């Protein structure tokens, strides 16, 4: 029977010191082979995407409803929430006999300590990376100052729109739980190195977005989404493994969803195009200059 001892009884070998120790921690909590871990990653991705379309078989007459329809969004909330619950139960199947509930949660990045640093610093880094798009947006005289603002998002939520809840809350939480927390921990437990998890596990995340091709989205757009989501997955995986905290990729995911893809095609038409270009360059340089210092594991108690 699994123990439910309080966190202060965690064995010393589960204390996080470096990014490599995140893998060691996962291996001391879960026990599965490389093949089992890889298949598990594939299964988690299939379950997540498959759950989005399960309703088409239950209500075939409504399969043509657009993804922004409130009925579709509600059903998908139920679907992805169920997948997360199943994912936790599935991960529990691989837990070692000596591991506790607290070990299980910490291995998945569910922690109550150092959460302020994990919430603020990776999100700040991402905002720095988006310095160009942010400057481009606030200095464009033709752009509606209110459109896409936090105030407008809040008004949409208060009016009962589920779209911002999907894009900024439910989507980021459930996708990061499945594709970062559960998948990352199981892959590392099965022998994947942290570097391999950073570079290759986001492919599962990117491929999971290929389902848009079946909704009538142009193939070129879907391929672009695959590339963009894979690049985002690299960053989110890096933040997860450097901080050991799920809150980091969740908040970064929400921020990126809110910002959308940078409007590169409008830069040269901007009245302050050279300043915008400078902001883009400065943001990228500052991001990489601060990336390792602001994600030093010691900042997050690792």
N, C-alpha and C positions, 0 to 999 in steps of 0.2 A: 504494500500500500504506500502511495506517495505521501511524503511528508509535507506539512504546511507550516514549517517553522518560519519565524519572522526573518526579515532581510538581514539582520545583524548576525545571523548564524551562517551566512554564506561561507563556504570554504575558501581559503585564501587563494586557491588556484583559479578561482573565478574572478578575481580582481583584475580589472582592465588596466593594462599598462601601455600597450602600443596597438596599432591597427591589427598586427598579427595576432594579438591575444584575443581579439574578437573572434577569430576563427578557432583559436584554442578553446575559448569559452563555449562556442557552439558545439565543438566536438566533445566537450566534457558533459554536455547536457543531452545531446542527441547521438544516437548510434545507428548509422546506416552506411551502405557502401556507396562508392562513386556512382555506379549505375543507378542505384535506388534514388540517390539525391538528384541526379540529372532527370530521371523519369518524373520525380516529384515536381521539379520545376516546370516541366512540360505540362503535367496534370493540373497544376495550379493555374497556369495560363489558360488552358482549355476550359477549366471549370469557370473561370471568371468571364471569359468571352461567351462561352456557351450559355451561361445564365442570363445574359442580356437578350438572347433570342429564344429562350425556353417558352416565353409567353406566346410566341407566334404559333406554337403547336397547341396551346391551350385555347387561344382566341384567334384562330386563323383568319377570321373575317376582319380583324383589326390590324393585320400585319403591315398594312400600307400606311398606318399612322406615322407622322413624322416624329423624329427623336425628341423634339422639343414639346410634344404634346404632353400635358400634365399627367394623363393616364399612363403613358409610356414611361415617364420619369418615375412616377410612384412605384410602378411594377419593377423597374430596374433598381430602385432603392432596395426593395425587398430582396431582389435577386443577389445583388452584390453583398448585402448584409448577410444573407444566408451563406454565401460562398466564404466570407470571412470566418463565420462561425464553424463551418465545415473544415476550413483550413487550420484553425486552431486545434480542432479535434484530431485532424490528420497528423499535425505536427506532434501532438501529444502521444500518438501511437509509437513514435520513434524515441521517446524520452528514455533515458537511462534510469534504472531502478533506484539509484542513489540520489538522483536529482530531485530537487524540491519544486514546488509551484513557483517560488520566487526565482529560482534558477531559470526556470522555463520562461518567465516573463522578461527577465533581464537579457536572456539570450536573444529574445525577439526585439530588444530595444525599448521595452516598456518599463521605464524607470521614473522615479519621482525625484531623484536628485539631479542637480545641475541642469534642470530643465530651462531655466531662464537663458543661460548661455546657449544652449542648444536651439532655443527658439529664436533668439535675436541674431546671433553672429552669422549663421549660414544664410538667413534671410537678408541680412545687411549685405553680405557678399553678393548675393544674387541681384539685389537692387543696384549695387555698384556695376555689375556686369551689364545691367539694363540702363546704365547712365545715358547712353546715346538715345535709345527709344524714349526714355522719360523726358529728356531735354527736348527732343524732337516734338513730342506731344504738347508740352506746356508752352512752347514758343511758336506753335503753328497757329496763325491767326484764323485759319479756315476751320479749325477743329472745334467742335462743341466742347466747351470747358466742362460741362456737366456729364457728357456721355462717357460711360465707363468709369466714372469716379466712384469712390467708396460711398459717397452720399447717394448716388443713383442706384448702386447695388443694394444699399440698405433699403431704399424706397421700394425697389422691386421685391425684396424679401417681405416687406411689410404689406405689400399689395397681394401677397400670396403666390408670387411667381416661384416656381421650383427650379428654374434654370440656374440662378446664382447658387442655390443650395447644392445643385449637382456639380457645377463647375468649381466651386470654391470650398466646399465642405465634404460632401459624401464621396465625390470622385477622388479627390486627393487622399482622404483617409483610407478608403477601401483599396485603392490601387497601391498605395504605399504599404499597407498591411500585407497584401498578397505578394506584390512584386519585389519589395525590399525586405520587409521583416521576415515573413515566413519563408519565402524563396531563398533569400540570402543566407539565413541561418541554416537551412537544410542543405544547401549546396556546400557551404563551408564545412558543415559536419560530415559531409560525404567525401571531403578531400579537396574541394575547390579552394584555391588560394584566394585571399582578399583581392589581389590584383585581377585574377580571373573573374571573380564575381563582379568587380567594377566594370570590366571591359566586355564581358560576354553575357552576363545575366540580363542586361538591358535589352538584348536582342529578343528575349521572351516578351519583354514589355513593348518593344516596338512592333513585333509581329502581331501582338494582341490587338493592335490598332488597325490591322489590315482588314478587319471585319467591315470597315466603312465602305469597302469596295462593293459589298453586297447591298448597300443602301442607296446605290446610284451615284455615289461620289466618283468623280473622274479618277482614273487609274493614276495619272500623273500627280494628282493631289494626294492620293493615298500613299504613293511612294515617298512623296515629300514628307508626309506625316510620319512615315516609318523612320526616315532619317532624323527628323527633328525630335521625335520621342525617344529614339535610341540615344541621341546626344544628351537629351535631358536625363535619361536613365543613368548615363555615366556620372553625371554631376550628383544626382540624387543618391546613387550607390556610394559615391565617395563621401558625401556628407554623413550618410548613415554609418559607414564603417569608421570614419574619423571621430564622430561624436558618440557612437554607441547609443544613439537616441532616435526613436521613431519620429519625434516631434519635428526634427530638423527637415527631413525630406517632405513631410506632410505640409509644413508651412511654405517651403520653397515651391512645392508643386502648386499650391493654391495661388501663390504670387505669380508664377509663370502662366497659369491658366488665366488669371486676371489680365495680365499684360498682353498675352497673345504673341504671335510671331512678329518680330520687328519689321516695320514698314520700310524695308530697304529701297523698294521701288519708288518711294516718294522723296528720298533724301535730296536728290538733285533739283527737285522742284520747290524745295523749302526756301523761304526768303533768307534764312540764315544757314545755308547749306554747309558752309565751311566750319561754322561753330558746331553744327550737328555732327559733321564728320569727325571733328576734334573730340567731341563728347563720346562718340562711339569708340574711337581709338583709346582715349583716356580710360574709359570704363573697362575695356578688355585688359589693358596693361595693369590697371590698379587691381582688377580681380585676380589675375595670376600672381601679382606681387604679394597680395594679402592672403591668398588661398591657404597656404600651409601655415603661416603664423596664426591666422584666426581659426584654424581647425586643428590646432595642436591638441593631441589627445589629453594632455595634462589639464587643459582648460575645462574639460568635461569630466574630470575625476577619473581619467583612465590611465 
